[in-house]
Amino acid sequence: MSDPKGYTPEGVKYTFPDDDPYQESNEIYYNMVDFLDDSEVHQIWEIVGKALDRNNIVTTDNESLSVRVYDELTDEDNS
């Protein structure tokens, strides 16, 4: 969890979406790139590259990879 000032408590691995700056909802996400090793990121890039090629999508070669898993906090998570 990170607040608008950039503070992240130790051990917390999720983030609130940008459209919830006051962290009022239960929706959170995990930035999966933070949990993947280099070979896993490379495999994902290969898959994404094939999908781009297959759909004739041309990019600037200045792409970035963002993989998020959205979830909701439960009362159990908050205790």
mmCIF file of the N, C-alpha and C atoms, coordinates in Angstrom:
data_MODEL
# 
_entry.id   MODEL 
# 
loop_
_atom_site.group_PDB 
_atom_site.id 
_atom_site.type_symbol 
_atom_site.label_atom_id 
_atom_site.label_alt_id 
_atom_site.label_comp_id 
_atom_site.label_asym_id 
_atom_site.label_entity_id 
_atom_site.label_seq_id 
_atom_site.pdbx_PDB_ins_code 
_atom_site.Cartn_x 
_atom_site.Cartn_y 
_atom_site.Cartn_z 
_atom_site.occupancy 
_atom_site.B_iso_or_equiv 
_atom_site.pdbx_formal_charge 
_atom_site.auth_seq_id 
_atom_site.auth_comp_id 
_atom_site.auth_asym_id 
_atom_site.auth_atom_id 
_atom_site.pdbx_PDB_model_num 
ATOM 1   N N  . MET A 1 1  ? 0.859   -1.165  0.000   1.00 0.00 ? 1  MET A N  1 
ATOM 2   C CA . MET A 1 1  ? 0.000   0.000   0.000   1.00 0.00 ? 1  MET A CA 1 
ATOM 3   C C  . MET A 1 1  ? 0.904   1.226   0.000   1.00 0.00 ? 1  MET A C  1 
ATOM 4   N N  . SER A 1 2  ? 0.635   2.140   -0.884  1.00 0.00 ? 2  SER A N  1 
ATOM 5   C CA . SER A 1 2  ? 1.414   3.375   -0.864  1.00 0.00 ? 2  SER A CA 1 
ATOM 6   C C  . SER A 1 2  ? 0.456   4.550   -0.834  1.00 0.00 ? 2  SER A C  1 
ATOM 7   N N  . ASP A 1 3  ? 0.777   5.530   -0.043  1.00 0.00 ? 3  ASP A N  1 
ATOM 8   C CA . ASP A 1 3  ? -0.095  6.691   0.033   1.00 0.00 ? 3  ASP A CA 1 
ATOM 9   C C  . ASP A 1 3  ? 0.374   7.743   -0.965  1.00 0.00 ? 3  ASP A C  1 
ATOM 10  N N  . PRO A 1 4  ? -0.390  8.831   -1.145  1.00 0.00 ? 4  PRO A N  1 
ATOM 11  C CA . PRO A 1 4  ? -0.011  9.845   -2.127  1.00 0.00 ? 4  PRO A CA 1 
ATOM 12  C C  . PRO A 1 4  ? 1.362   10.464  -1.885  1.00 0.00 ? 4  PRO A C  1 
ATOM 13  N N  . LYS A 1 5  ? 1.896   10.325  -0.680  1.00 0.00 ? 5  LYS A N  1 
ATOM 14  C CA . LYS A 1 5  ? 3.217   10.883  -0.386  1.00 0.00 ? 5  LYS A CA 1 
ATOM 15  C C  . LYS A 1 5  ? 4.333   9.890   -0.689  1.00 0.00 ? 5  LYS A C  1 
ATOM 16  N N  . GLY A 1 6  ? 3.979   8.690   -1.170  1.00 0.00 ? 6  GLY A N  1 
ATOM 17  C CA . GLY A 1 6  ? 4.981   7.710   -1.540  1.00 0.00 ? 6  GLY A CA 1 
ATOM 18  C C  . GLY A 1 6  ? 5.414   6.789   -0.424  1.00 0.00 ? 6  GLY A C  1 
ATOM 19  N N  . TYR A 1 7  ? 4.771   6.843   0.729   1.00 0.00 ? 7  TYR A N  1 
ATOM 20  C CA . TYR A 1 7  ? 5.126   5.978   1.851   1.00 0.00 ? 7  TYR A CA 1 
ATOM 21  C C  . TYR A 1 7  ? 4.533   4.593   1.641   1.00 0.00 ? 7  TYR A C  1 
ATOM 22  N N  . THR A 1 8  ? 5.347   3.570   1.785   1.00 0.00 ? 8  THR A N  1 
ATOM 23  C CA . THR A 1 8  ? 4.884   2.197   1.687   1.00 0.00 ? 8  THR A CA 1 
ATOM 24  C C  . THR A 1 8  ? 5.313   1.461   2.944   1.00 0.00 ? 8  THR A C  1 
ATOM 25  N N  . PRO A 1 9  ? 4.351   1.018   3.763   1.00 0.00 ? 9  PRO A N  1 
ATOM 26  C CA . PRO A 1 9  ? 4.721   0.274   4.973   1.00 0.00 ? 9  PRO A CA 1 
ATOM 27  C C  . PRO A 1 9  ? 5.483   -1.007  4.617   1.00 0.00 ? 9  PRO A C  1 
ATOM 28  N N  . GLU A 1 10 ? 6.411   -1.378  5.451   1.00 0.00 ? 10 GLU A N  1 
ATOM 29  C CA . GLU A 1 10 ? 7.220   -2.563  5.221   1.00 0.00 ? 10 GLU A CA 1 
ATOM 30  C C  . GLU A 1 10 ? 6.337   -3.804  5.138   1.00 0.00 ? 10 GLU A C  1 
ATOM 31  N N  . GLY A 1 11 ? 6.606   -4.651  4.153   1.00 0.00 ? 11 GLY A N  1 
ATOM 32  C CA . GLY A 1 11 ? 5.891   -5.901  4.008   1.00 0.00 ? 11 GLY A CA 1 
ATOM 33  C C  . GLY A 1 11 ? 4.622   -5.816  3.185   1.00 0.00 ? 11 GLY A C  1 
ATOM 34  N N  . VAL A 1 12 ? 4.144   -4.617  2.877   1.00 0.00 ? 12 VAL A N  1 
ATOM 35  C CA . VAL A 1 12 ? 2.932   -4.474  2.073   1.00 0.00 ? 12 VAL A CA 1 
ATOM 36  C C  . VAL A 1 12 ? 3.319   -4.552  0.609   1.00 0.00 ? 12 VAL A C  1 
ATOM 37  N N  . LYS A 1 13 ? 2.653   -5.442  -0.130  1.00 0.00 ? 13 LYS A N  1 
ATOM 38  C CA . LYS A 1 13 ? 3.042   -5.687  -1.515  1.00 0.00 ? 13 LYS A CA 1 
ATOM 39  C C  . LYS A 1 13 ? 2.006   -5.214  -2.520  1.00 0.00 ? 13 LYS A C  1 
ATOM 40  N N  . TYR A 1 14 ? 0.947   -4.575  -2.060  1.00 0.00 ? 14 TYR A N  1 
ATOM 41  C CA . TYR A 1 14 ? -0.077  -4.114  -2.983  1.00 0.00 ? 14 TYR A CA 1 
ATOM 42  C C  . TYR A 1 14 ? -0.099  -2.587  -3.038  1.00 0.00 ? 14 TYR A C  1 
ATOM 43  N N  . THR A 1 15 ? -0.820  -2.072  -4.046  1.00 0.00 ? 15 THR A N  1 
ATOM 44  C CA . THR A 1 15 ? -0.932  -0.640  -4.273  1.00 0.00 ? 15 THR A CA 1 
ATOM 45  C C  . THR A 1 15 ? -2.395  -0.313  -4.523  1.00 0.00 ? 15 THR A C  1 
ATOM 46  N N  . PHE A 1 16 ? -2.830  0.858   -4.125  1.00 0.00 ? 16 PHE A N  1 
ATOM 47  C CA . PHE A 1 16 ? -4.171  1.313   -4.455  1.00 0.00 ? 16 PHE A CA 1 
ATOM 48  C C  . PHE A 1 16 ? -4.137  1.936   -5.848  1.00 0.00 ? 16 PHE A C  1 
ATOM 49  N N  . PRO A 1 17 ? -5.208  1.772   -6.643  1.00 0.00 ? 17 PRO A N  1 
ATOM 50  C CA . PRO A 1 17 ? -5.246  2.377   -7.982  1.00 0.00 ? 17 PRO A CA 1 
ATOM 51  C C  . PRO A 1 17 ? -5.125  3.895   -7.917  1.00 0.00 ? 17 PRO A C  1 
ATOM 52  N N  . ASP A 1 18 ? -4.614  4.482   -9.003  1.00 0.00 ? 18 ASP A N  1 
ATOM 53  C CA . ASP A 1 18 ? -4.423  5.937   -9.069  1.00 0.00 ? 18 ASP A CA 1 
ATOM 54  C C  . ASP A 1 18 ? -5.727  6.704   -8.919  1.00 0.00 ? 18 ASP A C  1 
ATOM 55  N N  . ASP A 1 19 ? -6.851  6.083   -9.329  1.00 0.00 ? 19 ASP A N  1 
ATOM 56  C CA . ASP A 1 19 ? -8.128  6.790   -9.224  1.00 0.00 ? 19 ASP A CA 1 
ATOM 57  C C  . ASP A 1 19 ? -8.717  6.721   -7.811  1.00 0.00 ? 19 ASP A C  1 
ATOM 58  N N  . ASP A 1 20 ? -7.935  6.216   -6.854  1.00 0.00 ? 20 ASP A N  1 
ATOM 59  C CA . ASP A 1 20 ? -8.350  6.160   -5.448  1.00 0.00 ? 20 ASP A CA 1 
ATOM 60  C C  . ASP A 1 20 ? -7.241  6.765   -4.585  1.00 0.00 ? 20 ASP A C  1 
ATOM 61  N N  . PRO A 1 21 ? -6.958  8.062   -4.785  1.00 0.00 ? 21 PRO A N  1 
ATOM 62  C CA . PRO A 1 21 ? -5.810  8.667   -4.081  1.00 0.00 ? 21 PRO A CA 1 
ATOM 63  C C  . PRO A 1 21 ? -5.939  8.674   -2.556  1.00 0.00 ? 21 PRO A C  1 
ATOM 64  N N  . TYR A 1 22 ? -7.168  8.574   -2.047  1.00 0.00 ? 22 TYR A N  1 
ATOM 65  C CA . TYR A 1 22 ? -7.358  8.586   -0.599  1.00 0.00 ? 22 TYR A CA 1 
ATOM 66  C C  . TYR A 1 22 ? -7.504  7.181   -0.024  1.00 0.00 ? 22 TYR A C  1 
ATOM 67  N N  . GLN A 1 23 ? -7.327  6.180   -0.885  1.00 0.00 ? 23 GLN A N  1 
ATOM 68  C CA . GLN A 1 23 ? -7.341  4.775   -0.465  1.00 0.00 ? 23 GLN A CA 1 
ATOM 69  C C  . GLN A 1 23 ? -8.609  4.441   0.314   1.00 0.00 ? 23 GLN A C  1 
ATOM 70  N N  . GLU A 1 24 ? -9.741  4.821   -0.264  1.00 0.00 ? 24 GLU A N  1 
ATOM 71  C CA . GLU A 1 24 ? -11.024 4.629   0.409   1.00 0.00 ? 24 GLU A CA 1 
ATOM 72  C C  . GLU A 1 24 ? -11.733 3.336   0.005   1.00 0.00 ? 24 GLU A C  1 
ATOM 73  N N  . SER A 1 25 ? -11.396 2.769   -1.136  1.00 0.00 ? 25 SER A N  1 
ATOM 74  C CA . SER A 1 25 ? -12.086 1.555   -1.573  1.00 0.00 ? 25 SER A CA 1 
ATOM 75  C C  . SER A 1 25 ? -11.291 0.322   -1.152  1.00 0.00 ? 25 SER A C  1 
ATOM 76  N N  . ASN A 1 26 ? -11.841 -0.827  -1.419  1.00 0.00 ? 26 ASN A N  1 
ATOM 77  C CA . ASN A 1 26 ? -11.158 -2.088  -1.112  1.00 0.00 ? 26 ASN A CA 1 
ATOM 78  C C  . ASN A 1 26 ? -10.337 -2.591  -2.285  1.00 0.00 ? 26 ASN A C  1 
ATOM 79  N N  . GLU A 1 27 ? -10.401 -1.899  -3.445  1.00 0.00 ? 27 GLU A N  1 
ATOM 80  C CA . GLU A 1 27 ? -9.681  -2.367  -4.626  1.00 0.00 ? 27 GLU A CA 1 
ATOM 81  C C  . GLU A 1 27 ? -8.189  -2.051  -4.509  1.00 0.00 ? 27 GLU A C  1 
ATOM 82  N N  . ILE A 1 28 ? -7.380  -3.045  -4.779  1.00 0.00 ? 28 ILE A N  1 
ATOM 83  C CA . ILE A 1 28 ? -5.924  -2.889  -4.773  1.00 0.00 ? 28 ILE A CA 1 
ATOM 84  C C  . ILE A 1 28 ? -5.376  -3.648  -5.983  1.00 0.00 ? 28 ILE A C  1 
ATOM 85  N N  . TYR A 1 29 ? -4.096  -3.456  -6.261  1.00 0.00 ? 29 TYR A N  1 
ATOM 86  C CA . TYR A 1 29 ? -3.465  -4.281  -7.292  1.00 0.00 ? 29 TYR A CA 1 
ATOM 87  C C  . TYR A 1 29 ? -2.036  -4.611  -6.876  1.00 0.00 ? 29 TYR A C  1 
ATOM 88  N N  . TYR A 1 30 ? -1.558  -5.684  -7.466  1.00 0.00 ? 30 TYR A N  1 
ATOM 89  C CA . TYR A 1 30 ? -0.171  -6.110  -7.310  1.00 0.00 ? 30 TYR A CA 1 
ATOM 90  C C  . TYR A 1 30 ? 0.541   -5.817  -8.615  1.00 0.00 ? 30 TYR A C  1 
ATOM 91  N N  . ASN A 1 31 ? 1.651   -5.111  -8.569  1.00 0.00 ? 31 ASN A N  1 
ATOM 92  C CA . ASN A 1 31 ? 2.468   -4.849  -9.747  1.00 0.00 ? 31 ASN A CA 1 
ATOM 93  C C  . ASN A 1 31 ? 3.329   -6.083  -9.973  1.00 0.00 ? 31 ASN A C  1 
ATOM 94  N N  . MET A 1 32 ? 2.886   -6.964  -10.856 1.00 0.00 ? 32 MET A N  1 
ATOM 95  C CA . MET A 1 32 ? 3.507   -8.272  -11.009 1.00 0.00 ? 32 MET A CA 1 
ATOM 96  C C  . MET A 1 32 ? 4.950   -8.210  -11.494 1.00 0.00 ? 32 MET A C  1 
ATOM 97  N N  . VAL A 1 33 ? 5.323   -7.168  -12.202 1.00 0.00 ? 33 VAL A N  1 
ATOM 98  C CA . VAL A 1 33 ? 6.700   -7.059  -12.677 1.00 0.00 ? 33 VAL A CA 1 
ATOM 99  C C  . VAL A 1 33 ? 7.666   -7.042  -11.494 1.00 0.00 ? 33 VAL A C  1 
ATOM 100 N N  . ASP A 1 34 ? 7.210   -6.536  -10.357 1.00 0.00 ? 34 ASP A N  1 
ATOM 101 C CA . ASP A 1 34 ? 8.048   -6.518  -9.159  1.00 0.00 ? 34 ASP A CA 1 
ATOM 102 C C  . ASP A 1 34 ? 8.310   -7.922  -8.611  1.00 0.00 ? 34 ASP A C  1 
ATOM 103 N N  . PHE A 1 35 ? 7.465   -8.881  -8.968  1.00 0.00 ? 35 PHE A N  1 
ATOM 104 C CA . PHE A 1 35 ? 7.575   -10.241 -8.436  1.00 0.00 ? 35 PHE A CA 1 
ATOM 105 C C  . PHE A 1 35 ? 8.178   -11.229 -9.424  1.00 0.00 ? 35 PHE A C  1 
ATOM 106 N N  . LEU A 1 36 ? 8.402   -10.805 -10.664 1.00 0.00 ? 36 LEU A N  1 
ATOM 107 C CA . LEU A 1 36 ? 8.920   -11.693 -11.705 1.00 0.00 ? 36 LEU A CA 1 
ATOM 108 C C  . LEU A 1 36 ? 10.427  -11.544 -11.824 1.00 0.00 ? 36 LEU A C  1 
ATOM 109 N N  . ASP A 1 37 ? 11.092  -12.652 -12.168 1.00 0.00 ? 37 ASP A N  1 
ATOM 110 C CA . ASP A 1 37 ? 12.530  -12.533 -12.435 1.00 0.00 ? 37 ASP A CA 1 
ATOM 111 C C  . ASP A 1 37 ? 12.723  -12.155 -13.906 1.00 0.00 ? 37 ASP A C  1 
ATOM 112 N N  . ASP A 1 38 ? 13.955  -11.856 -14.295 1.00 0.00 ? 38 ASP A N  1 
ATOM 113 C CA . ASP A 1 38 ? 14.240  -11.367 -15.643 1.00 0.00 ? 38 ASP A CA 1 
ATOM 114 C C  . ASP A 1 38 ? 13.791  -12.336 -16.730 1.00 0.00 ? 38 ASP A C  1 
ATOM 115 N N  . SER A 1 39 ? 13.969  -13.634 -16.518 1.00 0.00 ? 39 SER A N  1 
ATOM 116 C CA . SER A 1 39 ? 13.581  -14.595 -17.559 1.00 0.00 ? 39 SER A CA 1 
ATOM 117 C C  . SER A 1 39 ? 12.066  -14.637 -17.726 1.00 0.00 ? 39 SER A C  1 
ATOM 118 N N  . GLU A 1 40 ? 11.320  -14.467 -16.638 1.00 0.00 ? 40 GLU A N  1 
ATOM 119 C CA . GLU A 1 40 ? 9.865   -14.444 -16.735 1.00 0.00 ? 40 GLU A CA 1 
ATOM 120 C C  . GLU A 1 40 ? 9.380   -13.190 -17.463 1.00 0.00 ? 40 GLU A C  1 
ATOM 121 N N  . VAL A 1 41 ? 9.994   -12.045 -17.171 1.00 0.00 ? 41 VAL A N  1 
ATOM 122 C CA . VAL A 1 41 ? 9.643   -10.810 -17.877 1.00 0.00 ? 41 VAL A CA 1 
ATOM 123 C C  . VAL A 1 41 ? 9.955   -10.970 -19.362 1.00 0.00 ? 41 VAL A C  1 
ATOM 124 N N  . HIS A 1 42 ? 11.086  -11.566 -19.687 1.00 0.00 ? 42 HIS A N  1 
ATOM 125 C CA . HIS A 1 42 ? 11.463  -11.790 -21.082 1.00 0.00 ? 42 HIS A CA 1 
ATOM 126 C C  . HIS A 1 42 ? 10.430  -12.671 -21.792 1.00 0.00 ? 42 HIS A C  1 
ATOM 127 N N  . GLN A 1 43 ? 9.967   -13.732 -21.129 1.00 0.00 ? 43 GLN A N  1 
ATOM 128 C CA . GLN A 1 43 ? 8.948   -14.614 -21.718 1.00 0.00 ? 43 GLN A CA 1 
ATOM 129 C C  . GLN A 1 43 ? 7.660   -13.848 -22.004 1.00 0.00 ? 43 GLN A C  1 
ATOM 130 N N  . ILE A 1 44 ? 7.258   -12.996 -21.084 1.00 0.00 ? 44 ILE A N  1 
ATOM 131 C CA . ILE A 1 44 ? 6.038   -12.206 -21.288 1.00 0.00 ? 44 ILE A CA 1 
ATOM 132 C C  . ILE A 1 44 ? 6.220   -11.250 -22.459 1.00 0.00 ? 44 ILE A C  1 
ATOM 133 N N  . TRP A 1 45 ? 7.398   -10.609 -22.535 1.00 0.00 ? 45 TRP A N  1 
ATOM 134 C CA . TRP A 1 45 ? 7.672   -9.707  -23.656 1.00 0.00 ? 45 TRP A CA 1 
ATOM 135 C C  . TRP A 1 45 ? 7.607   -10.444 -24.979 1.00 0.00 ? 45 TRP A C  1 
ATOM 136 N N  . GLU A 1 46 ? 8.108   -11.679 -25.030 1.00 0.00 ? 46 GLU A N  1 
ATOM 137 C CA . GLU A 1 46 ? 8.045   -12.458 -26.268 1.00 0.00 ? 46 GLU A CA 1 
ATOM 138 C C  . GLU A 1 46 ? 6.592   -12.711 -26.675 1.00 0.00 ? 46 GLU A C  1 
ATOM 139 N N  . ILE A 1 47 ? 5.758   -13.055 -25.724 1.00 0.00 ? 47 ILE A N  1 
ATOM 140 C CA . ILE A 1 47 ? 4.342   -13.296 -25.999 1.00 0.00 ? 47 ILE A CA 1 
ATOM 141 C C  . ILE A 1 47 ? 3.663   -12.014 -26.483 1.00 0.00 ? 47 ILE A C  1 
ATOM 142 N N  . VAL A 1 48 ? 3.926   -10.904 -25.787 1.00 0.00 ? 48 VAL A N  1 
ATOM 143 C CA . VAL A 1 48 ? 3.333   -9.624  -26.162 1.00 0.00 ? 48 VAL A CA 1 
ATOM 144 C C  . VAL A 1 48 ? 3.821   -9.211  -27.553 1.00 0.00 ? 48 VAL A C  1 
ATOM 145 N N  . GLY A 1 49 ? 5.100   -9.397  -27.836 1.00 0.00 ? 49 GLY A N  1 
ATOM 146 C CA . GLY A 1 49 ? 5.649   -9.057  -29.150 1.00 0.00 ? 49 GLY A CA 1 
ATOM 147 C C  . GLY A 1 49 ? 4.987   -9.835  -30.267 1.00 0.00 ? 49 GLY A C  1 
ATOM 148 N N  . LYS A 1 50 ? 4.753   -11.132 -30.051 1.00 0.00 ? 50 LYS A N  1 
ATOM 149 C CA . LYS A 1 50 ? 4.073   -11.952 -31.055 1.00 0.00 ? 50 LYS A CA 1 
ATOM 150 C C  . LYS A 1 50 ? 2.644   -11.457 -31.286 1.00 0.00 ? 50 LYS A C  1 
ATOM 151 N N  . ALA A 1 51 ? 1.955   -11.093 -30.203 1.00 0.00 ? 51 ALA A N  1 
ATOM 152 C CA . ALA A 1 51 ? 0.584   -10.581 -30.334 1.00 0.00 ? 51 ALA A CA 1 
ATOM 153 C C  . ALA A 1 51 ? 0.574   -9.254  -31.095 1.00 0.00 ? 51 ALA A C  1 
ATOM 154 N N  . LEU A 1 52 ? 1.538   -8.378  -30.814 1.00 0.00 ? 52 LEU A N  1 
ATOM 155 C CA . LEU A 1 52 ? 1.637   -7.116  -31.542 1.00 0.00 ? 52 LEU A CA 1 
ATOM 156 C C  . LEU A 1 52 ? 1.873   -7.366  -33.026 1.00 0.00 ? 52 LEU A C  1 
ATOM 157 N N  . ASP A 1 53 ? 2.821   -8.251  -33.335 1.00 0.00 ? 53 ASP A N  1 
ATOM 158 C CA . ASP A 1 53 ? 3.122   -8.567  -34.738 1.00 0.00 ? 53 ASP A CA 1 
ATOM 159 C C  . ASP A 1 53 ? 1.905   -9.153  -35.441 1.00 0.00 ? 53 ASP A C  1 
ATOM 160 N N  . ARG A 1 54 ? 1.235   -10.086 -34.792 1.00 0.00 ? 54 ARG A N  1 
ATOM 161 C CA . ARG A 1 54 ? 0.074   -10.763 -35.369 1.00 0.00 ? 54 ARG A CA 1 
ATOM 162 C C  . ARG A 1 54 ? -1.043  -9.779  -35.701 1.00 0.00 ? 54 ARG A C  1 
ATOM 163 N N  . ASN A 1 55 ? -1.133  -8.706  -34.922 1.00 0.00 ? 55 ASN A N  1 
ATOM 164 C CA . ASN A 1 55 ? -2.183  -7.707  -35.127 1.00 0.00 ? 55 ASN A CA 1 
ATOM 165 C C  . ASN A 1 55 ? -1.683  -6.455  -35.833 1.00 0.00 ? 55 ASN A C  1 
ATOM 166 N N  . ASN A 1 56 ? -0.478  -6.557  -36.420 1.00 0.00 ? 56 ASN A N  1 
ATOM 167 C CA . ASN A 1 56 ? 0.119   -5.460  -37.187 1.00 0.00 ? 56 ASN A CA 1 
ATOM 168 C C  . ASN A 1 56 ? 0.174   -4.152  -36.402 1.00 0.00 ? 56 ASN A C  1 
ATOM 169 N N  . ILE A 1 57 ? 0.530   -4.258  -35.136 1.00 0.00 ? 57 ILE A N  1 
ATOM 170 C CA . ILE A 1 57 ? 0.676   -3.076  -34.301 1.00 0.00 ? 57 ILE A CA 1 
ATOM 171 C C  . ILE A 1 57 ? 2.159   -2.705  -34.266 1.00 0.00 ? 57 ILE A C  1 
ATOM 172 N N  . VAL A 1 58 ? 2.450   -1.516  -34.754 1.00 0.00 ? 58 VAL A N  1 
ATOM 173 C CA . VAL A 1 58 ? 3.821   -1.024  -34.795 1.00 0.00 ? 58 VAL A CA 1 
ATOM 174 C C  . VAL A 1 58 ? 4.006   -0.051  -33.635 1.00 0.00 ? 58 VAL A C  1 
ATOM 175 N N  . THR A 1 59 ? 5.055   -0.257  -32.855 1.00 0.00 ? 59 THR A N  1 
ATOM 176 C CA . THR A 1 59 ? 5.322   0.607   -31.713 1.00 0.00 ? 59 THR A CA 1 
ATOM 177 C C  . THR A 1 59 ? 6.605   1.398   -31.936 1.00 0.00 ? 59 THR A C  1 
ATOM 178 N N  . THR A 1 60 ? 6.913   2.275   -31.020 1.00 0.00 ? 60 THR A N  1 
ATOM 179 C CA . THR A 1 60 ? 8.071   3.164   -31.155 1.00 0.00 ? 60 THR A CA 1 
ATOM 180 C C  . THR A 1 60 ? 9.367   2.537   -30.660 1.00 0.00 ? 60 THR A C  1 
ATOM 181 N N  . ASP A 1 61 ? 9.320   1.298   -30.216 1.00 0.00 ? 61 ASP A N  1 
ATOM 182 C CA . ASP A 1 61 ? 10.468  0.630   -29.591 1.00 0.00 ? 61 ASP A CA 1 
ATOM 183 C C  . ASP A 1 61 ? 10.842  1.290   -28.264 1.00 0.00 ? 61 ASP A C  1 
ATOM 184 N N  . ASN A 1 62 ? 9.911   1.985   -27.676 1.00 0.00 ? 62 ASN A N  1 
ATOM 185 C CA . ASN A 1 62 ? 10.122  2.608   -26.376 1.00 0.00 ? 62 ASN A CA 1 
ATOM 186 C C  . ASN A 1 62 ? 8.998   2.165   -25.426 1.00 0.00 ? 62 ASN A C  1 
ATOM 187 N N  . GLU A 1 63 ? 8.668   0.877   -25.493 1.00 0.00 ? 63 GLU A N  1 
ATOM 188 C CA . GLU A 1 63 ? 7.558   0.349   -24.718 1.00 0.00 ? 63 GLU A CA 1 
ATOM 189 C C  . GLU A 1 63 ? 7.968   0.095   -23.282 1.00 0.00 ? 63 GLU A C  1 
ATOM 190 N N  . SER A 1 64 ? 6.962   -0.041  -22.438 1.00 0.00 ? 64 SER A N  1 
ATOM 191 C CA . SER A 1 64 ? 7.193   -0.501  -21.076 1.00 0.00 ? 64 SER A CA 1 
ATOM 192 C C  . SER A 1 64 ? 6.127   -1.531  -20.755 1.00 0.00 ? 64 SER A C  1 
ATOM 193 N N  . LEU A 1 65 ? 6.465   -2.465  -19.898 1.00 0.00 ? 65 LEU A N  1 
ATOM 194 C CA . LEU A 1 65 ? 5.567   -3.555  -19.561 1.00 0.00 ? 65 LEU A CA 1 
ATOM 195 C C  . LEU A 1 65 ? 4.918   -3.281  -18.213 1.00 0.00 ? 65 LEU A C  1 
ATOM 196 N N  . SER A 1 66 ? 3.601   -3.383  -18.170 1.00 0.00 ? 66 SER A N  1 
ATOM 197 C CA . SER A 1 66 ? 2.855   -3.221  -16.933 1.00 0.00 ? 66 SER A CA 1 
ATOM 198 C C  . SER A 1 66 ? 1.900   -4.399  -16.819 1.00 0.00 ? 66 SER A C  1 
ATOM 199 N N  . VAL A 1 67 ? 2.077   -5.184  -15.782 1.00 0.00 ? 67 VAL A N  1 
ATOM 200 C CA . VAL A 1 67 ? 1.203   -6.325  -15.530 1.00 0.00 ? 67 VAL A CA 1 
ATOM 201 C C  . VAL A 1 67 ? 0.670   -6.164  -14.119 1.00 0.00 ? 67 VAL A C  1 
ATOM 202 N N  . ARG A 1 68 ? -0.639  -5.993  -14.018 1.00 0.00 ? 68 ARG A N  1 
ATOM 203 C CA . ARG A 1 68 ? -1.268  -5.803  -12.706 1.00 0.00 ? 68 ARG A CA 1 
ATOM 204 C C  . ARG A 1 68 ? -2.295  -6.896  -12.460 1.00 0.00 ? 68 ARG A C  1 
ATOM 205 N N  . VAL A 1 69 ? -2.348  -7.346  -11.241 1.00 0.00 ? 69 VAL A N  1 
ATOM 206 C CA . VAL A 1 69 ? -3.382  -8.268  -10.800 1.00 0.00 ? 69 VAL A CA 1 
ATOM 207 C C  . VAL A 1 69 ? -4.222  -7.500  -9.785  1.00 0.00 ? 69 VAL A C  1 
ATOM 208 N N  . TYR A 1 70 ? -5.482  -7.271  -10.153 1.00 0.00 ? 70 TYR A N  1 
ATOM 209 C CA . TYR A 1 70 ? -6.384  -6.534  -9.269  1.00 0.00 ? 70 TYR A CA 1 
ATOM 210 C C  . TYR A 1 70 ? -7.084  -7.484  -8.317  1.00 0.00 ? 70 TYR A C  1 
ATOM 211 N N  . ASP A 1 71 ? -7.336  -6.998  -7.118  1.00 0.00 ? 71 ASP A N  1 
ATOM 212 C CA . ASP A 1 71 ? -7.997  -7.779  -6.091  1.00 0.00 ? 71 ASP A CA 1 
ATOM 213 C C  . ASP A 1 71 ? -8.719  -6.811  -5.164  1.00 0.00 ? 71 ASP A C  1 
ATOM 214 N N  . GLU A 1 72 ? -9.405  -7.361  -4.193  1.00 0.00 ? 72 GLU A N  1 
ATOM 215 C CA . GLU A 1 72 ? -10.067 -6.541  -3.187  1.00 0.00 ? 72 GLU A CA 1 
ATOM 216 C C  . GLU A 1 72 ? -9.564  -6.942  -1.811  1.00 0.00 ? 72 GLU A C  1 
ATOM 217 N N  . LEU A 1 73 ? -9.408  -5.963  -0.956  1.00 0.00 ? 73 LEU A N  1 
ATOM 218 C CA . LEU A 1 73 ? -9.075  -6.240  0.432   1.00 0.00 ? 73 LEU A CA 1 
ATOM 219 C C  . LEU A 1 73 ? -10.330 -6.751  1.132   1.00 0.00 ? 73 LEU A C  1 
ATOM 220 N N  . THR A 1 74 ? -10.148 -7.722  1.987   1.00 0.00 ? 74 THR A N  1 
ATOM 221 C CA . THR A 1 74 ? -11.267 -8.237  2.769   1.00 0.00 ? 74 THR A CA 1 
ATOM 222 C C  . THR A 1 74 ? -11.066 -7.813  4.217   1.00 0.00 ? 74 THR A C  1 
ATOM 223 N N  . ASP A 1 75 ? -12.091 -8.035  5.033   1.00 0.00 ? 75 ASP A N  1 
ATOM 224 C CA . ASP A 1 75 ? -11.953 -7.728  6.451   1.00 0.00 ? 75 ASP A CA 1 
ATOM 225 C C  . ASP A 1 75 ? -10.797 -8.510  7.059   1.00 0.00 ? 75 ASP A C  1 
ATOM 226 N N  . GLU A 1 76 ? -10.571 -9.723  6.560   1.00 0.00 ? 76 GLU A N  1 
ATOM 227 C CA . GLU A 1 76 ? -9.468  -10.563 7.051   1.00 0.00 ? 76 GLU A CA 1 
ATOM 228 C C  . GLU A 1 76 ? -8.118  -9.917  6.755   1.00 0.00 ? 76 GLU A C  1 
ATOM 229 N N  . ASP A 1 77 ? -7.998  -9.274  5.568   1.00 0.00 ? 77 ASP A N  1 
ATOM 230 C CA . ASP A 1 77 ? -6.750  -8.602  5.207   1.00 0.00 ? 77 ASP A CA 1 
ATOM 231 C C  . ASP A 1 77 ? -6.484  -7.397  6.103   1.00 0.00 ? 77 ASP A C  1 
ATOM 232 N N  . ASN A 1 78 ? -7.530  -6.781  6.591   1.00 0.00 ? 78 ASN A N  1 
ATOM 233 C CA . ASN A 1 78 ? -7.403  -5.554  7.380   1.00 0.00 ? 78 ASN A CA 1 
ATOM 234 C C  . ASN A 1 78 ? -7.212  -5.811  8.866   1.00 0.00 ? 78 ASN A C  1 
ATOM 235 N N  . SER A 1 79 ? -7.257  -7.069  9.295   1.00 0.00 ? 79 SER A N  1 
ATOM 236 C CA . SER A 1 79 ? -7.134  -7.327  10.736  1.00 0.00 ? 79 SER A CA 1 
ATOM 237 C C  . SER A 1 79 ? -5.731  -7.758  11.101  1.00 0.00 ? 79 SER A C  1 
# 
